[in-house]
Amino acid sequence: MKVLHVYRTYFPDPPGGLQEAIRQVCRATRACGVDPRIFTLSPNPHPREIDFPEAHVWRSRSWAAPASCDLGGFDSIRQYRELAAWADVLHFHFPWPFGDVLRLLGDRSKPAVMTYHSDVVRQRWLGHLYGPVMRRMLASMSAVVATSPAYARTSPVLREFVDPQRVHVIPLGIADYATGEVKSANSNVLERLRLDGRPYFLSLGVLRYYKGLHTLIEAASSIPAQLVIAGSGPEMTSLRRLAEERGASNVVFAGQVSDTEKNALLNGCRGLVLPSQLRSEAFGMVLVEAAMFGKPLVSCEIGSGTSYVNEHGVTGFVVQPEAPQELAQAANALLVDERRAWEMGGAARIRYERLFSGEALGNRYTALYRQILEAERRD
């Protein structure tokens, strides 16, 4: 079974949670016998093709990226059509308006799945302009996947424009790499950040406007532990300025970290904090990674999949967004009660194995691909 994934960006361009989600779907379904390929754009598509362990990647040029919406040219349309003709199933990842244009300019009879990662939250003007194209795109899908029950229930787009019988819930997942060998990987990142032997909480990911890190910095004075912010992104300068203004000397900016450094930070932290305040944080893959390492979680109730990954009172704490004192209380509860933190981390690991593992992810998507192909043959 041949599946083509379509999204605006992919590795080795700057990473993000959605690219990682696609990589994990490809890796997990390949283990189930699927042959995945990826079509994407890049501002510098050299080489044009890259063979990764999870999939072969074809890249066309991104000529512009208004509102993070990469736009391709005639070459990208040609290349997409060739790859779409090869595939048995097309797998689109939303939101990417130009991907919708590719679908509408190609063979719309080809069976297609859309993973609906997030509503268009901030660029509301774009949502209004894009609405007619989006509705046609959704109507052409054989199945639309929400990444959590909460998102399927609360997304106005899914509720209004998609037949409930075509909506499926498949949580994002990640293959288990928290093995003893990886967890003991030698990394000097703890020494570099002066964290050896000191309790710390970790926040991990691209530093974007919706990540709520301003709330973590505002809570810092009430948390007697180091707060490590690992990652880079457009909010770095403003977050450093805020930390300086608040006198938050216990906030440590680790910058962009390697996979080995990330693993060491996850393995050593007391817990992971994801203070995102907007539904743009539709799932929170870093929560899954921390759960895989058996770490307790602190996140915010924003009506998205984050509260599905992090079950309040079981795998960690879910607090109100942009509430520094609530955030501090949750972190401190894990700080002062090490046994409780250990128990919640263990529960997070169990929940990961049941719902968010690579095996669960691969089995569910492979079954969905087969389902829509069988329906196509019956029709």
Contacts in CASP RR format, 6 or more apart in sequence:
PFRMAT RR
TARGET T0000
AUTHOR 0000-0000-0000
METHOD contacts of the structure
MODEL  1
MKVLHVYRTYFPDPPGGLQEAIRQVCRATRACGVDPRIFTLSPNPHPREI
DFPEAHVWRSRSWAAPASCDLGGFDSIRQYRELAAWADVLHFHFPWPFGD
VLRLLGDRSKPAVMTYHSDVVRQRWLGHLYGPVMRRMLASMSAVVATSPA
YARTSPVLREFVDPQRVHVIPLGIADYATGEVKSANSNVLERLRLDGRPY
FLSLGVLRYYKGLHTLIEAASSIPAQLVIAGSGPEMTSLRRLAEERGASN
VVFAGQVSDTEKNALLNGCRGLVLPSQLRSEAFGMVLVEAAMFGKPLVSC
EIGSGTSYVNEHGVTGFVVQPEAPQELAQAANALLVDERRAWEMGGAARI
RYERLFSGEALGNRYTALYRQILEAERRD
1 33 0 8 1.000
1 34 0 8 1.000
1 35 0 8 1.000
1 88 0 8 1.000
1 89 0 8 1.000
1 366 0 8 1.000
1 369 0 8 1.000
1 370 0 8 1.000
1 373 0 8 1.000
2 34 0 8 1.000
2 35 0 8 1.000
2 37 0 8 1.000
2 86 0 8 1.000
2 87 0 8 1.000
2 88 0 8 1.000
2 89 0 8 1.000
3 29 0 8 1.000
3 34 0 8 1.000
3 35 0 8 1.000
3 36 0 8 1.000
3 37 0 8 1.000
3 87 0 8 1.000
3 88 0 8 1.000
3 89 0 8 1.000
3 90 0 8 1.000
3 91 0 8 1.000
3 369 0 8 1.000
4 36 0 8 1.000
4 37 0 8 1.000
4 38 0 8 1.000
4 39 0 8 1.000
4 83 0 8 1.000
4 84 0 8 1.000
4 86 0 8 1.000
4 87 0 8 1.000
4 89 0 8 1.000
4 90 0 8 1.000
4 91 0 8 1.000
5 22 0 8 1.000
5 25 0 8 1.000
5 26 0 8 1.000
5 36 0 8 1.000
5 37 0 8 1.000
5 38 0 8 1.000
5 39 0 8 1.000
5 55 0 8 1.000
5 91 0 8 1.000
5 92 0 8 1.000
5 93 0 8 1.000
6 38 0 8 1.000
6 39 0 8 1.000
6 40 0 8 1.000
6 80 0 8 1.000
6 90 0 8 1.000
6 91 0 8 1.000
6 92 0 8 1.000
6 93 0 8 1.000
6 96 0 8 1.000
6 99 0 8 1.000
6 102 0 8 1.000
6 103 0 8 1.000
7 18 0 8 1.000
7 19 0 8 1.000
7 22 0 8 1.000
7 38 0 8 1.000
7 40 0 8 1.000
7 92 0 8 1.000
7 93 0 8 1.000
7 96 0 8 1.000
7 99 0 8 1.000
8 40 0 8 1.000
8 41 0 8 1.000
8 62 0 8 1.000
8 65 0 8 1.000
8 68 0 8 1.000
8 69 0 8 1.000
8 70 0 8 1.000
8 96 0 8 1.000
8 98 0 8 1.000
8 99 0 8 1.000
9 19 0 8 1.000
9 40 0 8 1.000
9 41 0 8 1.000
9 42 0 8 1.000
9 62 0 8 1.000
9 70 0 8 1.000
10 19 0 8 1.000
10 22 0 8 1.000
10 23 0 8 1.000
10 38 0 8 1.000
10 40 0 8 1.000
10 42 0 8 1.000
10 57 0 8 1.000
10 59 0 8 1.000
11 19 0 8 1.000
11 23 0 8 1.000
11 52 0 8 1.000
11 57 0 8 1.000
12 50 0 8 1.000
13 19 0 8 1.000
13 42 0 8 1.000
13 43 0 8 1.000
14 206 0 8 1.000
15 206 0 8 1.000
16 205 0 8 1.000
16 206 0 8 1.000
17 205 0 8 1.000
17 206 0 8 1.000
17 284 0 8 1.000
17 285 0 8 1.000
18 93 0 8 1.000
18 117 0 8 1.000
20 174 0 8 1.000
20 285 0 8 1.000
21 93 0 8 1.000
21 115 0 8 1.000
21 117 0 8 1.000
21 172 0 8 1.000
21 173 0 8 1.000
21 283 0 8 1.000
21 285 0 8 1.000
22 38 0 8 1.000
22 93 0 8 1.000
23 52 0 8 1.000
23 54 0 8 1.000
23 55 0 8 1.000
24 54 0 8 1.000
24 172 0 8 1.000
24 173 0 8 1.000
24 174 0 8 1.000
24 175 0 8 1.000
24 358 0 8 1.000
24 361 0 8 1.000
25 36 0 8 1.000
25 91 0 8 1.000
25 115 0 8 1.000
25 172 0 8 1.000
25 361 0 8 1.000
25 362 0 8 1.000
25 365 0 8 1.000
26 36 0 8 1.000
26 38 0 8 1.000
26 54 0 8 1.000
26 55 0 8 1.000
27 53 0 8 1.000
27 54 0 8 1.000
27 175 0 8 1.000
27 358 0 8 1.000
28 173 0 8 1.000
28 175 0 8 1.000
28 358 0 8 1.000
28 359 0 8 1.000
28 361 0 8 1.000
28 362 0 8 1.000
28 365 0 8 1.000
29 36 0 8 1.000
29 361 0 8 1.000
29 362 0 8 1.000
29 365 0 8 1.000
29 366 0 8 1.000
29 369 0 8 1.000
30 36 0 8 1.000
30 54 0 8 1.000
30 55 0 8 1.000
31 358 0 8 1.000
31 359 0 8 1.000
31 362 0 8 1.000
32 362 0 8 1.000
32 363 0 8 1.000
32 366 0 8 1.000
33 366 0 8 1.000
34 365 0 8 1.000
34 366 0 8 1.000
34 369 0 8 1.000
36 54 0 8 1.000
36 55 0 8 1.000
37 55 0 8 1.000
37 56 0 8 1.000
37 57 0 8 1.000
37 58 0 8 1.000
37 83 0 8 1.000
37 86 0 8 1.000
37 87 0 8 1.000
38 55 0 8 1.000
38 56 0 8 1.000
38 57 0 8 1.000
38 58 0 8 1.000
39 57 0 8 1.000
39 58 0 8 1.000
39 60 0 8 1.000
39 79 0 8 1.000
39 80 0 8 1.000
39 83 0 8 1.000
40 57 0 8 1.000
40 58 0 8 1.000
40 59 0 8 1.000
40 60 0 8 1.000
41 59 0 8 1.000
41 60 0 8 1.000
41 61 0 8 1.000
41 62 0 8 1.000
41 70 0 8 1.000
41 71 0 8 1.000
41 72 0 8 1.000
41 76 0 8 1.000
41 98 0 8 1.000
42 59 0 8 1.000
42 60 0 8 1.000
42 61 0 8 1.000
42 62 0 8 1.000
43 61 0 8 1.000
43 62 0 8 1.000
43 65 0 8 1.000
45 59 0 8 1.000
45 60 0 8 1.000
45 61 0 8 1.000
45 62 0 8 1.000
47 59 0 8 1.000
48 58 0 8 1.000
48 59 0 8 1.000
48 60 0 8 1.000
49 56 0 8 1.000
49 57 0 8 1.000
49 58 0 8 1.000
49 59 0 8 1.000
50 56 0 8 1.000
50 57 0 8 1.000
50 59 0 8 1.000
51 57 0 8 1.000
58 79 0 8 1.000
58 83 0 8 1.000
60 72 0 8 1.000
60 73 0 8 1.000
60 75 0 8 1.000
60 76 0 8 1.000
60 79 0 8 1.000
60 80 0 8 1.000
61 72 0 8 1.000
61 73 0 8 1.000
61 75 0 8 1.000
61 76 0 8 1.000
62 70 0 8 1.000
62 71 0 8 1.000
62 72 0 8 1.000
63 71 0 8 1.000
63 72 0 8 1.000
63 73 0 8 1.000
64 70 0 8 1.000
64 71 0 8 1.000
65 71 0 8 1.000
67 123 0 8 1.000
67 126 0 8 1.000
69 96 0 8 1.000
69 97 0 8 1.000
69 98 0 8 1.000
69 126 0 8 1.000
70 96 0 8 1.000
70 98 0 8 1.000
71 98 0 8 1.000
72 98 0 8 1.000
76 102 0 8 1.000
77 102 0 8 1.000
77 105 0 8 1.000
80 102 0 8 1.000
80 106 0 8 1.000
81 105 0 8 1.000
81 106 0 8 1.000
81 107 0 8 1.000
84 90 0 8 1.000
84 106 0 8 1.000
84 107 0 8 1.000
84 110 0 8 1.000
85 107 0 8 1.000
87 110 0 8 1.000
88 111 0 8 1.000
88 369 0 8 1.000
88 373 0 8 1.000
89 110 0 8 1.000
89 111 0 8 1.000
89 112 0 8 1.000
89 113 0 8 1.000
89 369 0 8 1.000
89 372 0 8 1.000
89 373 0 8 1.000
90 103 0 8 1.000
90 110 0 8 1.000
90 111 0 8 1.000
90 112 0 8 1.000
90 113 0 8 1.000
91 112 0 8 1.000
91 113 0 8 1.000
91 114 0 8 1.000
91 115 0 8 1.000
92 99 0 8 1.000
92 100 0 8 1.000
92 103 0 8 1.000
92 112 0 8 1.000
92 113 0 8 1.000
92 114 0 8 1.000
92 115 0 8 1.000
92 137 0 8 1.000
92 141 0 8 1.000
93 114 0 8 1.000
93 115 0 8 1.000
93 117 0 8 1.000
94 114 0 8 1.000
94 115 0 8 1.000
94 116 0 8 1.000
94 117 0 8 1.000
94 118 0 8 1.000
95 117 0 8 1.000
95 118 0 8 1.000
95 119 0 8 1.000
95 120 0 8 1.000
97 126 0 8 1.000
97 130 0 8 1.000
97 133 0 8 1.000
97 134 0 8 1.000
100 130 0 8 1.000
100 133 0 8 1.000
100 134 0 8 1.000
100 136 0 8 1.000
100 137 0 8 1.000
101 133 0 8 1.000
103 112 0 8 1.000
103 137 0 8 1.000
103 140 0 8 1.000
104 133 0 8 1.000
104 136 0 8 1.000
104 137 0 8 1.000
104 140 0 8 1.000
108 140 0 8 1.000
111 142 0 8 1.000
111 372 0 8 1.000
111 373 0 8 1.000
111 375 0 8 1.000
111 376 0 8 1.000
112 140 0 8 1.000
112 141 0 8 1.000
112 142 0 8 1.000
113 141 0 8 1.000
113 142 0 8 1.000
113 143 0 8 1.000
113 144 0 8 1.000
113 145 0 8 1.000
113 368 0 8 1.000
113 369 0 8 1.000
113 372 0 8 1.000
114 137 0 8 1.000
114 138 0 8 1.000
114 141 0 8 1.000
114 143 0 8 1.000
114 144 0 8 1.000
114 145 0 8 1.000
115 145 0 8 1.000
115 147 0 8 1.000
115 170 0 8 1.000
116 144 0 8 1.000
116 145 0 8 1.000
116 146 0 8 1.000
116 147 0 8 1.000
116 151 0 8 1.000
116 155 0 8 1.000
116 157 0 8 1.000
116 158 0 8 1.000
117 147 0 8 1.000
117 282 0 8 1.000
117 283 0 8 1.000
118 279 0 8 1.000
118 280 0 8 1.000
118 282 0 8 1.000
118 304 0 8 1.000
119 155 0 8 1.000
119 156 0 8 1.000
119 157 0 8 1.000
119 279 0 8 1.000
119 282 0 8 1.000
120 126 0 8 1.000
120 127 0 8 1.000
120 130 0 8 1.000
121 210 0 8 1.000
121 278 0 8 1.000
121 279 0 8 1.000
121 280 0 8 1.000
122 209 0 8 1.000
122 210 0 8 1.000
122 278 0 8 1.000
122 280 0 8 1.000
127 134 0 8 1.000
134 157 0 8 1.000
134 161 0 8 1.000
135 161 0 8 1.000
138 144 0 8 1.000
138 157 0 8 1.000
138 161 0 8 1.000
138 162 0 8 1.000
139 161 0 8 1.000
141 162 0 8 1.000
141 166 0 8 1.000
142 166 0 8 1.000
142 372 0 8 1.000
142 375 0 8 1.000
142 376 0 8 1.000
143 166 0 8 1.000
143 167 0 8 1.000
143 168 0 8 1.000
143 368 0 8 1.000
143 371 0 8 1.000
143 372 0 8 1.000
144 158 0 8 1.000
144 162 0 8 1.000
144 166 0 8 1.000
144 167 0 8 1.000
144 168 0 8 1.000
145 167 0 8 1.000
145 168 0 8 1.000
145 169 0 8 1.000
145 170 0 8 1.000
145 368 0 8 1.000
146 152 0 8 1.000
146 155 0 8 1.000
146 158 0 8 1.000
146 167 0 8 1.000
146 168 0 8 1.000
146 169 0 8 1.000
146 170 0 8 1.000
147 169 0 8 1.000
147 170 0 8 1.000
147 171 0 8 1.000
147 172 0 8 1.000
147 282 0 8 1.000
147 283 0 8 1.000
147 305 0 8 1.000
148 169 0 8 1.000
148 171 0 8 1.000
148 282 0 8 1.000
148 283 0 8 1.000
148 304 0 8 1.000
148 305 0 8 1.000
148 308 0 8 1.000
148 309 0 8 1.000
149 169 0 8 1.000
149 308 0 8 1.000
150 303 0 8 1.000
150 304 0 8 1.000
150 305 0 8 1.000
150 307 0 8 1.000
150 308 0 8 1.000
151 158 0 8 1.000
151 282 0 8 1.000
151 283 0 8 1.000
151 303 0 8 1.000
151 304 0 8 1.000
151 305 0 8 1.000
152 158 0 8 1.000
152 167 0 8 1.000
152 169 0 8 1.000
153 159 0 8 1.000
154 303 0 8 1.000
154 304 0 8 1.000
158 167 0 8 1.000
168 368 0 8 1.000
170 361 0 8 1.000
170 364 0 8 1.000
170 365 0 8 1.000
170 368 0 8 1.000
171 283 0 8 1.000
171 308 0 8 1.000
171 309 0 8 1.000
171 355 0 8 1.000
171 356 0 8 1.000
171 360 0 8 1.000
171 361 0 8 1.000
172 283 0 8 1.000
172 284 0 8 1.000
172 285 0 8 1.000
172 288 0 8 1.000
172 356 0 8 1.000
172 361 0 8 1.000
173 285 0 8 1.000
173 288 0 8 1.000
173 356 0 8 1.000
173 357 0 8 1.000
173 358 0 8 1.000
173 360 0 8 1.000
173 361 0 8 1.000
174 285 0 8 1.000
174 288 0 8 1.000
174 289 0 8 1.000
174 292 0 8 1.000
174 356 0 8 1.000
174 357 0 8 1.000
174 358 0 8 1.000
174 361 0 8 1.000
175 357 0 8 1.000
175 358 0 8 1.000
176 292 0 8 1.000
176 357 0 8 1.000
176 358 0 8 1.000
177 263 0 8 1.000
177 292 0 8 1.000
178 263 0 8 1.000
178 266 0 8 1.000
178 267 0 8 1.000
178 292 0 8 1.000
178 293 0 8 1.000
178 294 0 8 1.000
182 263 0 8 1.000
183 263 0 8 1.000
183 267 0 8 1.000
183 293 0 8 1.000
185 260 0 8 1.000
185 263 0 8 1.000
185 264 0 8 1.000
187 260 0 8 1.000
187 261 0 8 1.000
187 263 0 8 1.000
187 264 0 8 1.000
189 195 0 8 1.000
189 254 0 8 1.000
189 257 0 8 1.000
189 260 0 8 1.000
189 261 0 8 1.000
189 264 0 8 1.000
189 265 0 8 1.000
190 196 0 8 1.000
190 197 0 8 1.000
190 264 0 8 1.000
190 265 0 8 1.000
190 268 0 8 1.000
193 226 0 8 1.000
193 228 0 8 1.000
193 252 0 8 1.000
193 254 0 8 1.000
194 252 0 8 1.000
195 226 0 8 1.000
195 228 0 8 1.000
195 252 0 8 1.000
198 225 0 8 1.000
198 226 0 8 1.000
199 225 0 8 1.000
199 226 0 8 1.000
199 270 0 8 1.000
199 335 0 8 1.000
200 225 0 8 1.000
200 226 0 8 1.000
200 227 0 8 1.000
200 228 0 8 1.000
200 252 0 8 1.000
200 268 0 8 1.000
200 269 0 8 1.000
200 270 0 8 1.000
201 223 0 8 1.000
201 225 0 8 1.000
201 226 0 8 1.000
201 227 0 8 1.000
201 228 0 8 1.000
201 269 0 8 1.000
201 270 0 8 1.000
201 271 0 8 1.000
201 272 0 8 1.000
201 273 0 8 1.000
201 298 0 8 1.000
201 331 0 8 1.000
201 334 0 8 1.000
202 228 0 8 1.000
202 230 0 8 1.000
202 265 0 8 1.000
202 266 0 8 1.000
202 269 0 8 1.000
202 271 0 8 1.000
202 272 0 8 1.000
202 273 0 8 1.000
202 290 0 8 1.000
203 211 0 8 1.000
203 213 0 8 1.000
203 216 0 8 1.000
203 227 0 8 1.000
203 228 0 8 1.000
203 229 0 8 1.000
203 230 0 8 1.000
203 272 0 8 1.000
203 273 0 8 1.000
203 274 0 8 1.000
203 275 0 8 1.000
204 230 0 8 1.000
204 231 0 8 1.000
204 262 0 8 1.000
204 265 0 8 1.000
204 266 0 8 1.000
204 272 0 8 1.000
204 286 0 8 1.000
204 289 0 8 1.000
204 290 0 8 1.000
205 211 0 8 1.000
205 230 0 8 1.000
205 231 0 8 1.000
205 286 0 8 1.000
206 231 0 8 1.000
206 232 0 8 1.000
206 233 0 8 1.000
207 213 0 8 1.000
207 229 0 8 1.000
207 231 0 8 1.000
207 232 0 8 1.000
207 233 0 8 1.000
207 234 0 8 1.000
207 235 0 8 1.000
207 236 0 8 1.000
207 239 0 8 1.000
208 233 0 8 1.000
208 234 0 8 1.000
208 235 0 8 1.000
208 280 0 8 1.000
209 234 0 8 1.000
209 235 0 8 1.000
209 278 0 8 1.000
210 276 0 8 1.000
210 277 0 8 1.000
210 278 0 8 1.000
210 280 0 8 1.000
210 281 0 8 1.000
211 235 0 8 1.000
211 274 0 8 1.000
211 275 0 8 1.000
211 276 0 8 1.000
211 281 0 8 1.000
212 275 0 8 1.000
212 276 0 8 1.000
212 277 0 8 1.000
212 300 0 8 1.000
212 321 0 8 1.000
212 322 0 8 1.000
213 229 0 8 1.000
213 235 0 8 1.000
213 239 0 8 1.000
213 275 0 8 1.000
214 239 0 8 1.000
214 242 0 8 1.000
215 275 0 8 1.000
215 277 0 8 1.000
215 321 0 8 1.000
215 322 0 8 1.000
215 323 0 8 1.000
215 324 0 8 1.000
215 327 0 8 1.000
216 227 0 8 1.000
216 229 0 8 1.000
216 251 0 8 1.000
216 273 0 8 1.000
216 275 0 8 1.000
216 327 0 8 1.000
217 227 0 8 1.000
217 239 0 8 1.000
217 242 0 8 1.000
217 243 0 8 1.000
217 246 0 8 1.000
217 248 0 8 1.000
217 251 0 8 1.000
218 242 0 8 1.000
218 246 0 8 1.000
218 324 0 8 1.000
219 324 0 8 1.000
219 325 0 8 1.000
219 327 0 8 1.000
219 328 0 8 1.000
219 331 0 8 1.000
220 227 0 8 1.000
220 243 0 8 1.000
220 246 0 8 1.000
220 248 0 8 1.000
220 250 0 8 1.000
220 251 0 8 1.000
221 246 0 8 1.000
221 247 0 8 1.000
221 248 0 8 1.000
222 324 0 8 1.000
222 325 0 8 1.000
222 328 0 8 1.000
222 332 0 8 1.000
223 250 0 8 1.000
223 328 0 8 1.000
223 331 0 8 1.000
223 332 0 8 1.000
223 335 0 8 1.000
224 250 0 8 1.000
224 332 0 8 1.000
224 335 0 8 1.000
225 250 0 8 1.000
225 270 0 8 1.000
225 331 0 8 1.000
225 335 0 8 1.000
226 250 0 8 1.000
226 252 0 8 1.000
227 248 0 8 1.000
227 250 0 8 1.000
227 251 0 8 1.000
227 252 0 8 1.000
227 273 0 8 1.000
228 252 0 8 1.000
228 254 0 8 1.000
228 265 0 8 1.000
228 269 0 8 1.000
229 239 0 8 1.000
229 251 0 8 1.000
229 252 0 8 1.000
229 253 0 8 1.000
229 254 0 8 1.000
229 255 0 8 1.000
230 254 0 8 1.000
230 255 0 8 1.000
230 256 0 8 1.000
230 257 0 8 1.000
230 261 0 8 1.000
230 262 0 8 1.000
230 265 0 8 1.000
231 254 0 8 1.000
231 255 0 8 1.000
231 256 0 8 1.000
231 257 0 8 1.000
232 255 0 8 1.000
232 256 0 8 1.000
236 253 0 8 1.000
236 255 0 8 1.000
239 253 0 8 1.000
240 253 0 8 1.000
242 248 0 8 1.000
243 251 0 8 1.000
243 253 0 8 1.000
254 261 0 8 1.000
254 265 0 8 1.000
257 265 0 8 1.000
266 272 0 8 1.000
266 289 0 8 1.000
266 290 0 8 1.000
266 293 0 8 1.000
266 295 0 8 1.000
267 293 0 8 1.000
269 290 0 8 1.000
269 295 0 8 1.000
270 295 0 8 1.000
270 296 0 8 1.000
270 334 0 8 1.000
270 335 0 8 1.000
270 341 0 8 1.000
271 290 0 8 1.000
271 295 0 8 1.000
271 296 0 8 1.000
271 297 0 8 1.000
271 298 0 8 1.000
271 334 0 8 1.000
271 341 0 8 1.000
272 286 0 8 1.000
272 287 0 8 1.000
272 289 0 8 1.000
272 290 0 8 1.000
272 295 0 8 1.000
272 296 0 8 1.000
272 297 0 8 1.000
272 298 0 8 1.000
273 297 0 8 1.000
273 298 0 8 1.000
273 299 0 8 1.000
273 327 0 8 1.000
273 331 0 8 1.000
274 281 0 8 1.000
274 284 0 8 1.000
274 286 0 8 1.000
274 287 0 8 1.000
274 297 0 8 1.000
274 298 0 8 1.000
274 299 0 8 1.000
274 300 0 8 1.000
274 306 0 8 1.000
274 310 0 8 1.000
275 298 0 8 1.000
275 299 0 8 1.000
275 300 0 8 1.000
275 321 0 8 1.000
275 327 0 8 1.000
276 284 0 8 1.000
276 299 0 8 1.000
276 300 0 8 1.000
276 302 0 8 1.000
276 306 0 8 1.000
276 321 0 8 1.000
277 300 0 8 1.000
277 302 0 8 1.000
277 321 0 8 1.000
277 322 0 8 1.000
278 302 0 8 1.000
278 321 0 8 1.000
279 302 0 8 1.000
279 303 0 8 1.000
279 304 0 8 1.000
281 302 0 8 1.000
281 304 0 8 1.000
281 306 0 8 1.000
282 304 0 8 1.000
282 305 0 8 1.000
283 304 0 8 1.000
283 305 0 8 1.000
283 306 0 8 1.000
283 309 0 8 1.000
284 305 0 8 1.000
284 306 0 8 1.000
284 309 0 8 1.000
287 297 0 8 1.000
287 299 0 8 1.000
287 306 0 8 1.000
287 309 0 8 1.000
287 310 0 8 1.000
288 309 0 8 1.000
288 352 0 8 1.000
288 356 0 8 1.000
290 297 0 8 1.000
290 348 0 8 1.000
291 297 0 8 1.000
291 309 0 8 1.000
291 315 0 8 1.000
291 345 0 8 1.000
291 348 0 8 1.000
291 349 0 8 1.000
291 351 0 8 1.000
291 352 0 8 1.000
291 356 0 8 1.000
292 349 0 8 1.000
292 352 0 8 1.000
292 356 0 8 1.000
293 349 0 8 1.000
294 345 0 8 1.000
294 346 0 8 1.000
294 348 0 8 1.000
294 349 0 8 1.000
294 352 0 8 1.000
295 345 0 8 1.000
295 348 0 8 1.000
296 315 0 8 1.000
296 316 0 8 1.000
296 317 0 8 1.000
296 334 0 8 1.000
296 341 0 8 1.000
296 344 0 8 1.000
296 345 0 8 1.000
296 348 0 8 1.000
297 309 0 8 1.000
297 310 0 8 1.000
297 315 0 8 1.000
297 316 0 8 1.000
297 317 0 8 1.000
297 344 0 8 1.000
297 345 0 8 1.000
297 348 0 8 1.000
298 310 0 8 1.000
298 316 0 8 1.000
298 317 0 8 1.000
298 318 0 8 1.000
298 319 0 8 1.000
298 327 0 8 1.000
298 330 0 8 1.000
298 331 0 8 1.000
298 334 0 8 1.000
299 306 0 8 1.000
299 307 0 8 1.000
299 309 0 8 1.000
299 310 0 8 1.000
299 317 0 8 1.000
299 318 0 8 1.000
299 319 0 8 1.000
300 306 0 8 1.000
300 318 0 8 1.000
300 319 0 8 1.000
300 320 0 8 1.000
300 321 0 8 1.000
300 322 0 8 1.000
300 323 0 8 1.000
300 327 0 8 1.000
301 307 0 8 1.000
301 318 0 8 1.000
301 319 0 8 1.000
301 320 0 8 1.000
301 321 0 8 1.000
302 321 0 8 1.000
306 318 0 8 1.000
307 318 0 8 1.000
309 315 0 8 1.000
309 351 0 8 1.000
309 356 0 8 1.000
310 316 0 8 1.000
310 317 0 8 1.000
310 318 0 8 1.000
310 348 0 8 1.000
311 347 0 8 1.000
311 351 0 8 1.000
312 318 0 8 1.000
313 344 0 8 1.000
314 344 0 8 1.000
314 347 0 8 1.000
314 351 0 8 1.000
315 344 0 8 1.000
315 345 0 8 1.000
315 347 0 8 1.000
315 348 0 8 1.000
315 351 0 8 1.000
316 330 0 8 1.000
316 334 0 8 1.000
316 344 0 8 1.000
316 345 0 8 1.000
316 347 0 8 1.000
316 348 0 8 1.000
317 330 0 8 1.000
317 333 0 8 1.000
317 334 0 8 1.000
319 326 0 8 1.000
319 327 0 8 1.000
319 329 0 8 1.000
319 330 0 8 1.000
320 326 0 8 1.000
333 340 0 8 1.000
334 340 0 8 1.000
334 341 0 8 1.000
334 344 0 8 1.000
335 341 0 8 1.000
354 360 0 8 1.000
END
